[in-house]
Amino acid sequence: MARDIKLIIVVRNPVTRAISDYTQTLSKKPEIPTFEVLAFKNRTLGLIDASWSALRIGIYALHLETWMQYFPLSQMHFVSGERLIVDPAGEMAKVQDFLGLKRIVTDKHFYFNKTKGFPCLKKPEDSSTPRCLGKSKGRTHPRIDPDVLRRLHKFFKPFNMMFYQMTGQNFEWELGETAGEPPSEYYELMGVKNNIGGPSRNVLTNICCIVLLGSHNDVCCFKRLAAIILSAHANLNAQRFNRHLDTNSQPPVRAMMMMMMMMMISAYRTQR
């Protein structure tokens, strides 16, 4: 792959993405366990099974960390999957700008299909039938236990924050208390009312996600996540904290970080 290649990456709310992934697999293998069973190592303790590919793919910060070893951010463009549905022309305008192309694709080229829940492509110069996604797309998602959605929302939130920091973009996946919900404009397009609640502001309730990192060797993830969380709760300078760890990233520091995080998890569970 050429070093100067331009990469276009479409991302969406990782919880929605995981449910969509599961729905696709379920259509081919109806005998698989429920989403709730696959998502947890121990549901009673709230331990998420991040080794399940449907969830691990959605930890975008981990993947981006690897990509950035080979390609600079200036060669990457991130497309919001949610915005691509409600404003395909707007997202395509950004893509064309990123590629240095004239803005040829506009809102005249899209038609929203309420049955599918996705926009369709059309040629503005003629009256031919719009081209929509195939039958494998737009499937009805199974109903997921709201408590599972809430736990996944809390699990992904710190990783989403890391991803926003790395890309310089806020995809606003934390706007609703129930993860996996599309933006309000989607409901308007579909002709239904949006009942999404307000944003959750308690960062400490997301600490339990650190359990995932116990088996991961990426010290950088410890550094970033620790800086974000500790800065929020102890008024620390995140940049200074990151620099300190940059010079002390040996395995003993990783162990200390894990021990510190586990202490915070323990404190959180006690407070619950």
Secondary structure in CASP SS format (residue, H / E / C, confidence):
PFRMAT SS
TARGET T0000
AUTHOR 0000-0000-0000
METHOD secondary structure of the structure
MODEL  1
M C 1.00
A C 1.00
R C 1.00
D C 1.00
I C 1.00
K C 1.00
L E 1.00
I E 1.00
I E 1.00
V E 1.00
V E 1.00
R C 1.00
N C 1.00
P H 1.00
V H 1.00
T H 1.00
R H 1.00
A H 1.00
I H 1.00
S H 1.00
D H 1.00
Y H 1.00
T H 1.00
Q H 1.00
T H 1.00
L H 1.00
S H 1.00
K H 1.00
K C 1.00
P C 1.00
E C 1.00
I C 1.00
P C 1.00
T C 1.00
F H 1.00
E H 1.00
V H 1.00
L H 1.00
A H 1.00
F E 1.00
K E 1.00
N E 1.00
R C 1.00
T C 1.00
L C 1.00
G C 1.00
L E 1.00
I E 1.00
D C 1.00
A C 1.00
S C 1.00
W C 1.00
S H 1.00
A H 1.00
L H 1.00
R H 1.00
I C 1.00
G C 1.00
I C 1.00
Y H 1.00
A H 1.00
L H 1.00
H H 1.00
L H 1.00
E H 1.00
T H 1.00
W H 1.00
M C 1.00
Q C 1.00
Y C 1.00
F C 1.00
P C 1.00
L H 1.00
S H 1.00
Q H 1.00
M E 1.00
H E 1.00
F E 1.00
V E 1.00
S E 1.00
G H 1.00
E H 1.00
R H 1.00
L H 1.00
I H 1.00
V H 1.00
D C 1.00
P H 1.00
A H 1.00
G H 1.00
E H 1.00
M H 1.00
A H 1.00
K H 1.00
V H 1.00
Q H 1.00
D H 1.00
F H 1.00
L C 1.00
G C 1.00
L C 1.00
K C 1.00
R C 1.00
I C 1.00
V C 1.00
T C 1.00
D H 1.00
K H 1.00
H H 1.00
F E 1.00
Y E 1.00
F E 1.00
N E 1.00
K C 1.00
T C 1.00
K C 1.00
G C 1.00
F E 1.00
P E 1.00
C E 1.00
L E 1.00
K C 1.00
K C 1.00
P C 1.00
E C 1.00
D C 1.00
S C 1.00
S C 1.00
T C 1.00
P C 1.00
R E 1.00
C C 1.00
L C 1.00
G C 1.00
K C 1.00
S C 1.00
K C 1.00
G C 1.00
R C 1.00
T C 1.00
H C 1.00
P C 1.00
R C 1.00
I C 1.00
D C 1.00
P H 1.00
D H 1.00
V H 1.00
L H 1.00
R H 1.00
R H 1.00
L H 1.00
H H 1.00
K H 1.00
F H 1.00
F H 1.00
K H 1.00
P H 1.00
F H 1.00
N H 1.00
M H 1.00
M H 1.00
F H 1.00
Y H 1.00
Q H 1.00
M H 1.00
T H 1.00
G C 1.00
Q C 1.00
N C 1.00
F C 1.00
E C 1.00
W C 1.00
E C 1.00
L C 1.00
G C 1.00
E C 1.00
T C 1.00
A C 1.00
G C 1.00
E C 1.00
P C 1.00
P C 1.00
S H 1.00
E H 1.00
Y H 1.00
Y H 1.00
E H 1.00
L H 1.00
M H 1.00
G C 1.00
V C 1.00
K C 1.00
N C 1.00
N C 1.00
I C 1.00
G C 1.00
G C 1.00
P C 1.00
S C 1.00
R C 1.00
N C 1.00
V H 1.00
L H 1.00
T H 1.00
N H 1.00
I H 1.00
C H 1.00
C H 1.00
I H 1.00
V H 1.00
L H 1.00
L H 1.00
G H 1.00
S H 1.00
H C 1.00
N C 1.00
D C 1.00
V H 1.00
C H 1.00
C H 1.00
F H 1.00
K H 1.00
R H 1.00
L H 1.00
A H 1.00
A H 1.00
I H 1.00
I H 1.00
L H 1.00
S H 1.00
A H 1.00
H H 1.00
A H 1.00
N C 1.00
L C 1.00
N C 1.00
A H 1.00
Q H 1.00
R H 1.00
F H 1.00
N H 1.00
R H 1.00
H H 1.00
L H 1.00
D H 1.00
T C 1.00
N C 1.00
S C 1.00
Q C 1.00
P H 1.00
P H 1.00
V H 1.00
R H 1.00
A H 1.00
M H 1.00
M H 1.00
M H 1.00
M H 1.00
M H 1.00
M H 1.00
M H 1.00
M H 1.00
M H 1.00
I H 1.00
S H 1.00
A H 1.00
Y H 1.00
R H 1.00
T H 1.00
Q H 1.00
R C 1.00
END
